[in-house]
Amino acid sequence: MTPRASHSVPVRMTVLAALLAGLSASALAAPGDVVISQVYGGGGNSGATLKNDYIELFNRSSAAVDLSTWSVQYASSTGNSWALTRLTGTIQPGQYYLVQEAAGNAGSQNLPQPDATGTLAMAGGAGKVALVSSQTALSGTNPTSATLQDVVGYGSGTNFYEGSGPTGTLSATLAALRADGGCTDSNNNAADFSTATPSPRNSASPYKLCAGGGTDPTPVAQPIVLNCPASISGRAGTAFSGVLRASDPDSIVNAASITSGARAGISLTGFTAAGADGGSASASLSVDASVAGGNYPVAVTFTNDDGQSASCTVNVLVSGEQTISQLQGSGATSPFNNTVQTTTGVITKLLSSGYYIQDPAGDNDPTTPDAIYVYTGSATAPGKVGDLVRVTGTVTEYTPTGAPRSYTEIKDITASANLGAGQPVGITNVQLGAEDLRRYEGMLVRFSGALTVNGNGFLGDRGELVLGNGRLETPTNRFRPGPEANALAAANERNMVVLDDNSFTTPAHIPYLFQDQTVRAGDTVNDLVGVLDFGAIGGGGGWYKLQPTDTPTFSRTNVRELAPTVAAGNVRVASANVLNFFTTFTNGRDVNGASGQGCKIGNSTSAGNCRGADNMDEFVRQRDKIVNELKAMDADAVGLMEIQNNGDFAVGYLVNALNASIGSTVYAYVPQPPATGTDAIRVAMIYKPGKLTLVGGAMSDNDSVNNRPPMAQTFKVNSNGAKFSLIVNHLKSKGSCGGGTGNTDSGDGQGCWNLTRVQQATRLAQYFIPAVVAASGDADVLAVGDFNSYGHEDPIAYLTSNGMVNELERFVRPNGTPYSYVFDGMSGYLDHALASTSLDPQVTGVTEWHNNADEPEAIDYNIGDTADDPYVNNAFRASDHDPVVVSLNLAGATTDVSASVKITQSSLKGNILTGKYTGTVTITNTSGAAINGPLQLLLDGLPASVTLDNRTGIQNGTPYITISSGALAAGGQLTVTTTFTNPSKAPFSYTPKLISGTF
């Protein structure tokens, strides 16, 4: 955009010191320079004449005002969400400016030529319209931004307006009109506006100069107002023309001429001067039959009797036989858009609804594609691949819903002819990520080298794989939200193409699967050749797609790992999202065969609340995959997410199935905490009682910010008495925006509900972790789970700034991209392992087992949602999240220090009368350093028939004596007496061990 000289508009907005009863009010300190002069929200409603809503502006002042950074904004009568339409250009003194908004289904008349166009769907009766000197959306029901220039509240019940009240209620036949043609502005909507028949005015309407009203009434010379079409079009060999008009409120337009783009066959004819000030002059831009097909920009200048001039440029589009490159052009859209054209090319690809043609010679211009798609619908193509064809149809820009750009194609075919065999079409090599794919639209291309599969979520229902030059990382997984993340997002977009399967429907067979029934993210495809398409893609929106002409050749470069590999330790902990493991199914039955069952959300119980398996057949497949996953991880404690919130039934069922698969009772579940939330899913824990012992009961935080309360359990390691606490979390998801400011998608990559997740992280750090530490008496805490936040988003940044260590960044990032989830063709980790500072030194390793996220959804447990059923009873695609496995080497509560001492046992003496045996054990510290107490003498291997009478206690079946509460100095010596009862009088022995610490 060329910078324009702007008229400085002083900030005028103030806010009334008090609110009127039941409503809000704002006032302008002085009348505005540019005001809202009409509002109409009934366009296209039943009974309306006009098809569109509109907002009309008026310049009351004596100077031009630049609107290029302004907007008009709309909210419902009591709403706080403002939508906007951006404005452009300059509004002259006394000039009107028409903003066309959304159309309805009724009405018979178009608005006059709008000066700006938007899509605001304004209510017909009541609403709020604001004129704002910025293009940033307002917020709140009664915004107080300094950029607010004018406000019109219309209709009963509206809570934001100027002065004592809103305008009257509008309708399909009534608009709100500012008095005196827009000149009146007392900052009181009720007084300044009246309702009347809609009468929209635009920049070409007669000017009105205001006298008084706080403005300079001195007349100024008014400019020439042009009314020129953007383009005129016709066919080569046929003459055609278009009418151009101009007027000036205070002068006579008396001449017109072509000042740029003149060429033989294009002329200005039939000029008629204006009859008086404000009258309309007209001329025809005429094109005769001799003009060849092409796009010809022609500038026409009008002048008046005051010596003023104004110019407009009209694109003269002559349809004829254009080259494909000419039709495509070098810009974002075709210069021949919406015109009928003829072109010739060689068919390179046939699809069910059309075909691609390419000019084998091209134009040697890398900015203009040499190929184009011809859409035929159900009609048959005029030839086969390799044939040269001539086609006539309408050039159009196709934009799939939600796509960031359009795609040039030819449709509405009126003629096509097969001209025989064409020249061979060369294959153009493309480096993905290095250039804009728009320049290769429709062309036969080769992506040289290897491309990496980055997404396979829509392989089953659309036959699509998302490819990139290398693995694409979710931007906020690597960077904090901001410029670096934005730059990575832009780079990822350039570095992405979708491999399709030559069909726009659900494939009859799932394509591209290896013999093991999968194709994994991270696998590669080499030297991919095909036609570069553009269209709707899985998940919504549209992007560049390759329709292959050669069979793609894939390589399994991301090998399946049959079990996770992690450094050794004495305790293994895992976190696993089990993707809606429900023992009650969506068909209303449950695992026990009962019918009429439901799942609970809040106070509602119904089958519609259930998630996961639809029936018993699907459930068995789901259960077996999850059991296979848990067996392979072989963790001592596992935090689970997305398990049915039905007491301990679902987790108990899973534990029984896991133990049955193992063949022995290895796992138990941690009994549920006092609160498990009101969602249909909850978090849970399972553990190995043979390795760990529960210390106290499970805890949870039922604060209202937690829709799924975190669950904590303290464990003691059986082998050495060490303790640690595990906290399982499942923060608010990123979908289904709501909850007001901070919870809508701000566009910074963090998705919806970010504020809530930050609040949940704050609650975890400031309340729940301290509560768990206080209850356990131990500072070793490991927080795991699905935080629904990528590695460098706000919730994780808060936790790592408040005492927690990100173990995935510590152990995984140095060796590659940490990820547990693949979405939109990008990889990142939502599943975390965060250790307290005291536990961090005891973490020996962390890994993500990529058995799920890299696998296509099509191979999961579901039945009947794809043409094939590639399900295999294994651990792969047990969920959509990868589990995280953490290895701990926990320092024990006790330490065997026998190697640091010399232990001498005396012979035992028996007492015939009492049947007792006594002896002494002398311990000498030979280590050269003090040995910390308390010290325990452990009598290992003492026969079960012999009892140590003076034992202090028994540890794992072995008696011990506490011999000192303090330290044993270097060279120091302790002697302890032992007394035994030995009813059998048989000889016995034991191995003495010295233990430092408390059992």
Buried (B, 14 or more C-beta within 10 A) or exposed (E): EEEBEEBEBEEBBBBEEEEEEEBBBBBBEEBBBBBBBBBBBBBBBEEBBBBBBBBBBBBBBBBBBBBBBBBBBBBBBBBBBBBBBBBEBBBBBBBBBBBBBBBBEBBEEEBBEBBBEBEBBBBBBBBBBBBBBBBEBBEBBBBEBEBBBBBBBBBEEBBBBBBEBBBBBBBBBBBBBBBBBBBBBBBBBBBBBBBEEBEBBBBBBBBBBBEEBEBBEEEBBBBBBBBBBEBBBBBBBEEBBBEBBBBBBBBBBBBBBBEEBEEEBBBBEEBBBBEEBBBBBBBBBBBBEEBEBBBBEBBBBBBBBBEBBBBBBBBBBBBBBBBBBBBBBEEEBBBBBEBBBBBBBBBBBBBEEBBBBBBBEBBEEEEBBBBBBBBBEEEEBBBEBBBBBBBBBBBBBBBBEEBEBBBBBBBEBEEBEBEEEBEEBEBBEBEBBEEEBBBBBBBBBBBBEBBBBBBBBBBBBBBBBBBBBBBBBBBBBBBBBEEBBBEBBEEBEBBBBBBBBBBBEEBEEBBBBEEBBBBBBBBBBEBBBBBBBBBBBBBEEBBBBBBBBEEBEBEBEBEBEEBBEBEEBBBBBBBBBBBBBBBBBBBBBBBEEEEEBBBBBEEEBEBEBBBBBBEBEBBBBBBBBBBBBBBBBBBBBBBBBBBBBBEBBBBBBBBEBBBEBBEEBBBBBBBBBEBBBBBBBBBBBBBBEEBBBBBEBBBBBEBEBBBBBBBBBBBBBBBBBBBBBBBBBBBBBBEEEEEEEEBBBBEBBBBBBBBBBBBBBBBBBEEBBBEBBEBBEBBBBBBBBBBBBBBBBBBBBBBBEEBBBBBBBBBBBEEEBBBBBBBBBBBBBBBBBBBBEBBBEBBBBBBBBBBBBBBBBBBBBBBEEBEBBBBBEBBBBBBBBBBBBBBBBBBBBBBBBBEBBEBEBEEBEEEEEEEBBBBBBBBBBEBEEBBEBBBBBBBEEBBEEBBBEEBBEEBEEBBBBBBBEEBBEEEBEBEBEBBBEBEEEEEBEBEBBBBBBEB
